[in-house]
Amino acid sequence: METMPNDTFDFQSDVIELSNRKPVLVDFWAAWCGPCRLLAPVLEKLAEKNTDAWTLVKIDTEEFPDIAARYGVRGIPNVKLFSKGTVIDEFSGALPEYQIEQWLRKALPSPHAEEIDRAEAEAAAGDAAGAVSRLERVLQEESDSIRAKGLLIRLILCGRPEESLRLSESIEGEPEYRDLCESVRTIAALLLRPPALFSDDTVRDDYIRAVTLLRQEDFDGALDAFIGVLRKNRYYDDDGSRKVCIAIFRLLGEEHAVTSKHRRAFDRAF
């Protein structure tokens, strides 16, 4: 749906208040702007296809210079996405349709954001099973939710590594999830290998024990065991202990208590 500013246009009601109910895409343009004329039909086409997801509002910067100035519009076309009364993302220039669609997929707030927030809270409180169930319900309705996938991947990695790996492949192109996907590849590959494939060595049993602890989501115990293997034979399983320790640190995050506990011992192990 497209709204054209006219005598009845009111920015507060037609953008700010509306964005509390549904995201509003505001196209700042002017009649003399060539790129604006190129962009306009693309935005209008996308708006028609996504009437339930967001609303398009076009604001002529010549007619409403005060609004353009208020939101720092210095060049046009400038497109800003409003949600809950604030700008949550924007772009400038006449982008092609496929780039705008990619941008919208990332920029638009999830209709299930509150459910994902609840899942995060459940996971933080130790109710991983509840969080997993909630996230799976979200993905049934919003199968391309990157945020839901990212959280679910972390929660099921040790218990369902194959599924976690499959999910990670669908978001590995997202820059903010690059480290997570790399960690998943390392950890899942290790968890999916049968113990019989680990080569004979004096550290073999210790290494298998570390993998078992990892499968049980005992990251504290697993890191301790992998670091023990590192001290005895760093190069066992193609430097496997070092690689998986780094993967666990990235999975948990540098601020996690378990990472902090083992980081110094890891750095001194080789």
MIROFI-851302 format. One record per residue (C-alpha): residue number from 1; x negated, y negated, z negated. Coordinates in steps of 0.5 Angstrom, whole numbers, plus 500, padded with zeros to 3 digits. Example, Ala and Ser with C-alpha at 12.3 -4.5 7.8 and 13.67 -1.06 7.14 Angstrom:
# residues 2
+-----+-----+-----+-----+
: pos :  px :  py :  pz :
+-----+-----+-----+-----+
:   1 : 475 : 509 : 484 :
:   2 : 473 : 502 : 486 :
+-----+-----+-----+-----+
# end
This chain:
# residues 270
+-----+-----+-----+-----+
: pos :  px :  py :  pz :
+-----+-----+-----+-----+
:   1 : 500 : 500 : 500 :
:   2 : 497 : 493 : 502 :
:   3 : 499 : 487 : 498 :
:   4 : 498 : 480 : 502 :
:   5 : 497 : 474 : 498 :
:   6 : 502 : 469 : 499 :
:   7 : 506 : 464 : 495 :
:   8 : 508 : 469 : 491 :
:   9 : 502 : 472 : 490 :
:  10 : 499 : 472 : 482 :
:  11 : 492 : 475 : 481 :
:  12 : 494 : 477 : 474 :
:  13 : 500 : 481 : 475 :
:  14 : 498 : 483 : 482 :
:  15 : 491 : 486 : 480 :
:  16 : 490 : 486 : 473 :
:  17 : 496 : 488 : 470 :
:  18 : 497 : 493 : 476 :
:  19 : 490 : 496 : 475 :
:  20 : 493 : 498 : 468 :
:  21 : 498 : 503 : 472 :
:  22 : 494 : 505 : 478 :
:  23 : 487 : 503 : 481 :
:  24 : 487 : 497 : 485 :
:  25 : 482 : 496 : 491 :
:  26 : 481 : 488 : 492 :
:  27 : 478 : 486 : 499 :
:  28 : 475 : 479 : 499 :
:  29 : 476 : 477 : 506 :
:  30 : 476 : 470 : 511 :
:  31 : 479 : 470 : 518 :
:  32 : 473 : 467 : 520 :
:  33 : 469 : 473 : 518 :
:  34 : 467 : 478 : 524 :
:  35 : 465 : 484 : 519 :
:  36 : 472 : 483 : 515 :
:  37 : 476 : 484 : 521 :
:  38 : 472 : 490 : 523 :
:  39 : 473 : 493 : 515 :
:  40 : 480 : 491 : 515 :
:  41 : 484 : 496 : 519 :
:  42 : 479 : 502 : 516 :
:  43 : 481 : 500 : 509 :
:  44 : 489 : 499 : 511 :
:  45 : 488 : 506 : 514 :
:  46 : 485 : 509 : 508 :
:  47 : 490 : 505 : 503 :
:  48 : 496 : 509 : 507 :
:  49 : 493 : 515 : 506 :
:  50 : 492 : 514 : 499 :
:  51 : 498 : 510 : 497 :
:  52 : 499 : 515 : 490 :
:  53 : 492 : 514 : 488 :
:  54 : 490 : 506 : 489 :
:  55 : 493 : 500 : 492 :
:  56 : 490 : 495 : 497 :
:  57 : 490 : 488 : 495 :
:  58 : 487 : 483 : 500 :
:  59 : 485 : 476 : 498 :
:  60 : 483 : 470 : 503 :
:  61 : 477 : 467 : 499 :
:  62 : 479 : 461 : 503 :
:  63 : 486 : 461 : 500 :
:  64 : 483 : 463 : 493 :
:  65 : 476 : 460 : 492 :
:  66 : 477 : 460 : 485 :
:  67 : 478 : 468 : 484 :
:  68 : 472 : 469 : 489 :
:  69 : 468 : 465 : 484 :
:  70 : 470 : 468 : 478 :
:  71 : 468 : 475 : 480 :
:  72 : 462 : 473 : 483 :
:  73 : 463 : 474 : 491 :
:  74 : 458 : 471 : 495 :
:  75 : 458 : 474 : 501 :
:  76 : 464 : 477 : 505 :
:  77 : 467 : 482 : 506 :
:  78 : 466 : 484 : 499 :
:  79 : 471 : 490 : 496 :
:  80 : 472 : 491 : 488 :
:  81 : 475 : 496 : 485 :
:  82 : 479 : 494 : 479 :
:  83 : 482 : 499 : 473 :
:  84 : 484 : 498 : 467 :
:  85 : 483 : 490 : 468 :
:  86 : 476 : 490 : 470 :
:  87 : 472 : 491 : 476 :
:  88 : 469 : 498 : 475 :
:  89 : 465 : 499 : 482 :
:  90 : 464 : 495 : 489 :
:  91 : 461 : 494 : 495 :
:  92 : 459 : 489 : 501 :
:  93 : 459 : 489 : 508 :
:  94 : 463 : 493 : 513 :
:  95 : 462 : 500 : 512 :
:  96 : 464 : 506 : 516 :
:  97 : 470 : 510 : 514 :
:  98 : 466 : 516 : 512 :
:  99 : 462 : 512 : 507 :
: 100 : 468 : 509 : 504 :
: 101 : 471 : 515 : 503 :
: 102 : 465 : 518 : 499 :
: 103 : 464 : 511 : 495 :
: 104 : 472 : 512 : 493 :
: 105 : 471 : 519 : 491 :
: 106 : 465 : 517 : 486 :
: 107 : 468 : 510 : 484 :
: 108 : 476 : 512 : 483 :
: 109 : 477 : 514 : 476 :
: 110 : 479 : 521 : 475 :
: 111 : 487 : 522 : 473 :
: 112 : 485 : 527 : 468 :
: 113 : 480 : 522 : 465 :
: 114 : 483 : 523 : 458 :
: 115 : 483 : 531 : 459 :
: 116 : 476 : 531 : 460 :
: 117 : 474 : 526 : 454 :
: 118 : 478 : 531 : 450 :
: 119 : 474 : 537 : 453 :
: 120 : 468 : 533 : 451 :
: 121 : 470 : 532 : 444 :
: 122 : 472 : 539 : 443 :
: 123 : 465 : 541 : 446 :
: 124 : 462 : 537 : 441 :
: 125 : 466 : 539 : 435 :
: 126 : 464 : 546 : 437 :
: 127 : 470 : 549 : 440 :
: 128 : 467 : 551 : 447 :
: 129 : 472 : 556 : 449 :
: 130 : 478 : 550 : 448 :
: 131 : 473 : 545 : 452 :
: 132 : 472 : 551 : 458 :
: 133 : 480 : 552 : 458 :
: 134 : 482 : 545 : 458 :
: 135 : 476 : 544 : 464 :
: 136 : 479 : 550 : 468 :
: 137 : 486 : 547 : 468 :
: 138 : 483 : 540 : 470 :
: 139 : 480 : 543 : 476 :
: 140 : 486 : 547 : 478 :
: 141 : 489 : 540 : 479 :
: 142 : 483 : 536 : 481 :
: 143 : 478 : 541 : 484 :
: 144 : 473 : 536 : 486 :
: 145 : 472 : 532 : 479 :
: 146 : 465 : 532 : 479 :
: 147 : 465 : 530 : 472 :
: 148 : 469 : 536 : 470 :
: 149 : 465 : 541 : 474 :
: 150 : 458 : 538 : 470 :
: 151 : 461 : 539 : 463 :
: 152 : 464 : 546 : 465 :
: 153 : 457 : 548 : 468 :
: 154 : 454 : 546 : 462 :
: 155 : 459 : 550 : 457 :
: 156 : 459 : 557 : 461 :
: 157 : 452 : 557 : 464 :
: 158 : 449 : 562 : 459 :
: 159 : 455 : 566 : 459 :
: 160 : 457 : 566 : 466 :
: 161 : 451 : 564 : 470 :
: 162 : 453 : 566 : 477 :
: 163 : 459 : 562 : 476 :
: 164 : 455 : 556 : 473 :
: 165 : 450 : 557 : 479 :
: 166 : 456 : 556 : 484 :
: 167 : 459 : 550 : 481 :
: 168 : 452 : 547 : 481 :
: 169 : 452 : 548 : 488 :
: 170 : 458 : 544 : 490 :
: 171 : 455 : 537 : 486 :
: 172 : 447 : 538 : 487 :
: 173 : 448 : 532 : 492 :
: 174 : 450 : 528 : 486 :
: 175 : 444 : 524 : 484 :
: 176 : 446 : 524 : 477 :
: 177 : 447 : 531 : 476 :
: 178 : 440 : 533 : 480 :
: 179 : 436 : 535 : 473 :
: 180 : 442 : 539 : 471 :
: 181 : 443 : 543 : 478 :
: 182 : 435 : 544 : 478 :
: 183 : 436 : 547 : 470 :
: 184 : 442 : 551 : 472 :
: 185 : 438 : 554 : 478 :
: 186 : 432 : 556 : 474 :
: 187 : 436 : 559 : 468 :
: 188 : 441 : 562 : 472 :
: 189 : 436 : 566 : 476 :
: 190 : 433 : 568 : 470 :
: 191 : 439 : 570 : 466 :
: 192 : 441 : 574 : 473 :
: 193 : 435 : 578 : 473 :
: 194 : 435 : 585 : 470 :
: 195 : 430 : 587 : 465 :
: 196 : 427 : 592 : 469 :
: 197 : 425 : 587 : 474 :
: 198 : 420 : 584 : 469 :
: 199 : 413 : 586 : 470 :
: 200 : 409 : 590 : 465 :
: 201 : 405 : 586 : 460 :
: 202 : 403 : 585 : 453 :
: 203 : 408 : 579 : 452 :
: 204 : 414 : 583 : 456 :
: 205 : 418 : 585 : 450 :
: 206 : 417 : 578 : 447 :
: 207 : 420 : 575 : 454 :
: 208 : 426 : 579 : 454 :
: 209 : 427 : 577 : 447 :
: 210 : 427 : 570 : 449 :
: 211 : 432 : 571 : 455 :
: 212 : 437 : 575 : 451 :
: 213 : 437 : 569 : 446 :
: 214 : 438 : 564 : 451 :
: 215 : 444 : 569 : 454 :
: 216 : 447 : 568 : 447 :
: 217 : 446 : 561 : 447 :
: 218 : 441 : 561 : 442 :
: 219 : 437 : 555 : 445 :
: 220 : 433 : 554 : 438 :
: 221 : 431 : 561 : 438 :
: 222 : 430 : 562 : 445 :
: 223 : 425 : 556 : 446 :
: 224 : 421 : 558 : 440 :
: 225 : 420 : 565 : 443 :
: 226 : 419 : 562 : 450 :
: 227 : 413 : 558 : 447 :
: 228 : 411 : 564 : 443 :
: 229 : 410 : 567 : 450 :
: 230 : 407 : 561 : 453 :
: 231 : 401 : 561 : 448 :
: 232 : 400 : 568 : 449 :
: 233 : 400 : 568 : 457 :
: 234 : 402 : 562 : 460 :
: 235 : 402 : 565 : 467 :
: 236 : 407 : 571 : 466 :
: 237 : 413 : 571 : 470 :
: 238 : 410 : 566 : 475 :
: 239 : 409 : 561 : 469 :
: 240 : 417 : 563 : 467 :
: 241 : 416 : 561 : 460 :
: 242 : 414 : 554 : 462 :
: 243 : 419 : 553 : 467 :
: 244 : 425 : 555 : 463 :
: 245 : 423 : 551 : 457 :
: 246 : 423 : 545 : 461 :
: 247 : 430 : 547 : 464 :
: 248 : 433 : 548 : 457 :
: 249 : 430 : 541 : 455 :
: 250 : 433 : 538 : 461 :
: 251 : 440 : 541 : 460 :
: 252 : 440 : 539 : 453 :
: 253 : 437 : 532 : 454 :
: 254 : 431 : 529 : 451 :
: 255 : 435 : 526 : 445 :
: 256 : 438 : 533 : 443 :
: 257 : 436 : 536 : 436 :
: 258 : 433 : 542 : 439 :
: 259 : 429 : 539 : 444 :
: 260 : 426 : 534 : 439 :
: 261 : 424 : 540 : 435 :
: 262 : 421 : 544 : 440 :
: 263 : 418 : 539 : 445 :
: 264 : 411 : 538 : 441 :
: 265 : 410 : 545 : 440 :
: 266 : 411 : 546 : 448 :
: 267 : 406 : 540 : 450 :
: 268 : 401 : 544 : 445 :
: 269 : 402 : 551 : 448 :
: 270 : 398 : 550 : 454 :
+-----+-----+-----+-----+
# end
